[in-house]
Amino acid sequence: MRVPQCTPAPNRIERGQKMIPDQRREHILKLLQERNVLSISELTSMLSVSHMTVRRDIQALENEGKVLSVTGGVRLAARLKSEPSYLAKAQLEVPAKRAIARAAAELVRENFTIFLDAGTTTLQMVPLLTDKAGLTVVTNDFNVVGHLMEYPNIELIHTGGVVSHADHSSVGQFTAEFLRRVNVDIAFIASSSWDVERGSTTPSEAKVVAKQELLRVASKSVLTVDSTKYGKFGTFTVARLEEFDLIITDDRLPANAVQQMRERDIRLQLVPLN
C-alpha cells in the first residue's frame, strides 16, 4: 500500500526558514492578492513568526499605502476602476453623509461665496444652506442647481463644461477655466477614494483638473468624504491630503489612519454618526 506524502500547506513558510523583512512583506502581499483579506492569526501561522512581527510588517505596508488594517487582520488597498452612478451613490452611507454635511455647513457664514463639488455628500449640505443671507453657491452639480433653483435669495452659478451623465455634473478643462475667474471663500470638495499615502484620487481623469483648480482659487478647501472610501484609490491623483485645509469624515475611520494623519499635521474633523 502506498502511503501518501505529506506536503506543507500552500504558501506556508516552514519553521526554520528565515526571511528578511522585505521578503516577508512581499509574501504578505502575494497572499493578499490570492485571498484579499487575512487575519493576524492566519499570517502568523503562514509565516511562522510572532504576532508582533506580523503587525510591524502590516504597519510598514500600510505606511506605503499597499494594505489597510481591519479589525483583527489586513486587506489589500482597493483600486477603484470606476464609480457607481450618482443614483446608486445617493443610497449609500446616508447617515454618514448627513453628519458630514452638518459639520461642513456650520463653516458657512452669511455673504460667503462657496463651491459645492458634484457629489452626494455635498448635496446633503443644500437644505442646511437655504437660510444663509447673501450666500453665493457655485457648483458643477446639476442636482445642487435643481434643489437651489427654488431659493431666489441664493445667488446660484453653474460652471458649465462637458456633461458627465453618470455623475450629473460638468467636468473637464472648460469647467476649470471658468473656476479661474471666480473667488471662493470655501470649496467643499468630494472624493471617491482617499488614503494617507496617495491622497484624494479618482478613476476619472476628467475630474482632476477642476478639483485642482479649486485648491488654487479657494481661500479654504474642505474635503468632505466618508470613511468607507478610505483605503481605496483611483488611477489619477487629485491632491495630497496635506493640501486640504480641513478633512471632514465620520468617526469610523481606522484609528491607525487617524494617527498617521495627526503625525503629518493633516487637519481632520471626525463627526459622530449618532
C-alpha positions in Angstrom: 0.0 0.0 0.0 1.4 3.3 -1.0 1.5 5.9 1.8 0.6 9.4 0.5 3.3 12.0 1.1 2.5 14.8 3.5 3.1 18.2 1.9 3.1 21.6 3.6 0.0 23.9 3.3 0.3 26.2 0.2 2.2 29.4 0.8 3.2 28.4 4.3 6.7 29.2 5.4 8.3 26.3 7.2 9.8 26.8 10.7 13.4 27.5 10.4 13.1 29.1 7.0 14.1 32.7 7.6 13.0 35.6 5.5 14.3 39.2 5.7 11.5 41.8 6.3 11.3 42.8 2.7 10.8 39.2 1.5 8.2 38.6 4.2 6.3 41.7 3.2 6.3 40.8 -0.4 5.0 37.4 0.6 2.2 39.0 2.6 1.2 41.0 -0.5 1.2 37.8 -2.6 -1.0 36.1 -0.1 -3.4 39.0 0.0 -3.6 39.0 -3.8 -4.9 35.5 -3.5 -7.2 36.0 -0.5 -7.8 39.7 -0.4 -8.3 39.7 3.5 -6.3 37.7 6.0 -6.4 37.6 9.8 -3.3 38.3 12.0 -3.6 34.7 13.3 -3.6 33.3 9.7 -0.5 35.3 8.9 1.4 34.3 12.0 0.8 30.6 11.1 1.6 31.1 7.4 4.8 33.0 8.0 5.8 31.1 11.2 6.5 34.4 13.0 5.1 36.2 16.0 2.0 38.4 16.2 4.3 41.4 16.8 6.4 40.7 13.7 3.2 40.5 11.6 1.8 43.7 13.0 5.1 45.5 12.2 5.0 44.2 8.7 1.4 45.3 8.2 2.3 48.8 9.6 5.1 49.1 7.1 3.0 48.1 4.2 0.2 50.4 5.3 2.6 53.3 5.5 3.4 52.6 1.9 -0.3 52.6 1.0 -0.4 49.0 -0.1 -2.7 47.5 2.6 -5.3 48.6 5.1 -5.7 47.3 8.6 -9.1 45.9 9.5 -10.2 44.6 12.9 -8.1 41.5 13.6 -6.4 41.5 10.2 -5.4 43.2 7.0 -6.7 43.7 3.5 -5.3 44.9 0.2 -5.8 48.6 -0.6 -8.6 48.5 -3.2 -8.2 50.0 -6.7 -11.3 51.9 -7.8 -11.6 51.4 -11.5 -15.0 53.1 -11.9 -17.5 54.9 -9.7 -21.2 53.9 -9.1 -23.8 56.0 -10.8 -25.0 59.1 -9.0 -28.3 57.5 -8.1 -26.6 54.4 -6.7 -24.2 56.5 -4.6 -27.1 58.6 -3.2 -28.4 55.4 -1.5 -25.1 54.6 0.2 -23.9 55.7 3.7 -26.7 58.3 4.1 -26.3 58.8 7.9 -22.6 59.4 7.5 -23.1 61.9 4.6 -25.7 63.8 6.6 -23.4 64.0 9.6 -20.5 65.3 7.5 -22.8 67.7 5.7 -24.0 69.2 9.0 -20.4 69.8 10.1 -19.5 71.3 6.8 -22.5 73.6 6.7 -21.5 75.1 10.1 -18.4 76.6 8.4 -20.6 78.7 6.0 -21.2 82.3 7.0 -23.5 85.0 5.6 -22.3 86.7 2.4 -19.9 83.8 1.7 -19.2 82.5 -1.8 -18.9 78.7 -1.7 -18.3 75.9 -4.2 -20.2 72.7 -3.9 -18.4 69.9 -5.8 -20.5 67.3 -7.5 -21.3 64.5 -5.0 -23.9 63.0 -2.8 -22.3 64.2 0.4 -22.2 67.9 -0.7 -25.8 67.5 -1.9 -26.7 66.8 1.7 -25.5 70.3 2.6 -28.1 72.0 0.4 -31.1 72.0 2.8 -28.8 73.4 5.5 -27.8 76.4 3.5 -31.1 77.9 2.3 -31.4 80.4 5.1 -27.9 81.9 4.8 -28.2 85.5 3.9 -26.2 86.8 1.0 -24.9 83.4 0.0 -23.5 82.6 -3.4 -23.2 79.0 -4.4 -21.0 78.0 -7.3 -21.3 74.4 -8.4 -20.8 71.9 -11.2 -23.5 69.6 -9.9 -26.9 69.7 -11.7 -28.7 68.2 -8.7 -27.5 71.1 -6.5 -28.8 73.5 -9.1 -32.1 71.8 -9.2 -32.6 71.9 -5.4 -31.5 75.6 -5.1 -33.5 76.8 -8.1 -36.4 77.4 -5.7 -34.4 79.8 -3.5 -34.1 83.2 -5.1 -32.3 84.5 -2.0 -29.3 82.4 -3.0 -27.2 83.6 -6.0 -26.6 80.4 -8.0 -23.8 79.9 -10.5 -23.2 76.7 -12.6 -19.8 76.3 -14.0 -20.7 74.7 -17.3 -18.4 72.3 -19.1 -18.6 68.8 -20.5 -21.5 66.9 -19.0 -20.8 63.7 -17.1 -24.1 61.9 -17.4 -23.3 59.2 -14.7 -22.3 61.9 -12.2 -24.9 64.6 -13.1 -22.1 67.1 -13.3 -19.8 69.1 -15.5 -16.1 68.2 -15.8 -13.0 68.9 -17.8 -11.0 71.9 -19.0 -13.9 74.2 -19.6 -15.1 73.9 -16.0 -11.5 74.5 -14.7 -11.2 77.6 -16.9 -14.4 79.0 -15.5 -13.2 78.4 -12.0 -10.1 80.5 -12.6 -12.3 83.6 -12.9 -14.1 83.2 -9.5 -13.1 83.9 -5.9 -14.4 81.3 -3.5 -14.3 81.6 0.3 -14.7 77.8 0.9 -14.6 75.0 -1.6 -16.3 71.7 -0.4 -14.6 69.0 -2.5 -15.8 65.4 -2.9 -13.8 62.3 -3.4 -14.5 58.7 -4.4 -11.3 57.3 -2.8 -8.6 58.5 -0.4 -5.8 57.4 1.8 -2.7 58.9 3.6 -0.2 57.9 1.0 -2.0 58.5 -2.3 -4.2 61.4 -1.1 -7.5 62.1 -2.8 -7.8 60.1 -6.1 -10.3 59.4 -8.8 -10.7 56.8 -11.6 -11.9 59.7 -13.9 -9.1 61.9 -15.4 -11.8 64.5 -16.5 -12.5 65.3 -12.9 -8.9 66.1 -11.9 -8.3 69.5 -13.5 -11.3 71.2 -12.0 -10.7 69.9 -8.5 -7.0 71.0 -8.7 -8.1 74.5 -9.8 -10.4 74.7 -6.8 -7.5 74.1 -4.5 -5.8 77.2 -6.1 -8.7 79.6 -6.2 -10.5 78.9 -2.8 -9.4 80.7 0.3 -10.2 77.4 2.2 -10.6 73.9 0.8 -12.5 71.2 2.7 -12.5 67.6 1.7 -15.9 66.0 2.6 -15.7 62.3 2.4 -17.0 59.3 4.4 -14.7 56.7 6.0 -15.9 53.8 3.7 -13.9 55.3 0.8 -10.7 55.3 2.8 -8.1 52.8 1.7 -9.4 52.8 -1.9 -7.5 54.6 -4.7 -8.2 55.6 -8.3 -5.8 55.9 -11.2 -5.5 59.7 -11.1 -4.3 61.8 -8.1 -6.2 65.0 -7.3 -4.1 66.2 -4.3 -2.2 65.1 -1.3 -4.3 65.2 1.9 -1.9 67.9 3.2 -3.1 70.3 0.5 -6.6 70.5 2.0 -7.2 72.9 4.8 -9.6 70.5 6.5 -10.9 67.0 6.0 -14.4 66.2 7.4 -15.2 62.5 7.7 -17.1 60.2 10.1 -15.7 58.6 13.3 -15.4 55.1 11.8 -12.1 56.0 10.3 -9.5 53.4 11.4 -7.5 54.6 14.4 -4.2 54.0 12.7 -5.2 56.2 9.8 -6.2 58.9 12.3 -2.8 58.6 14.0 -0.9 58.8 10.7 -2.8 62.0 9.7 -2.2 63.6 13.1 1.5 62.8 12.7 1.5 64.6 9.4 -0.4 67.6 10.7 -3.3 66.9 8.5 -6.3 68.8 9.9 -9.0 66.2 10.5 -12.5 66.6 11.9 -14.3 63.3 12.9 -18.0 63.6 13.2 -20.1 61.1 15.2 -22.9 59.2 13.5 -25.3 59.1 16.4 
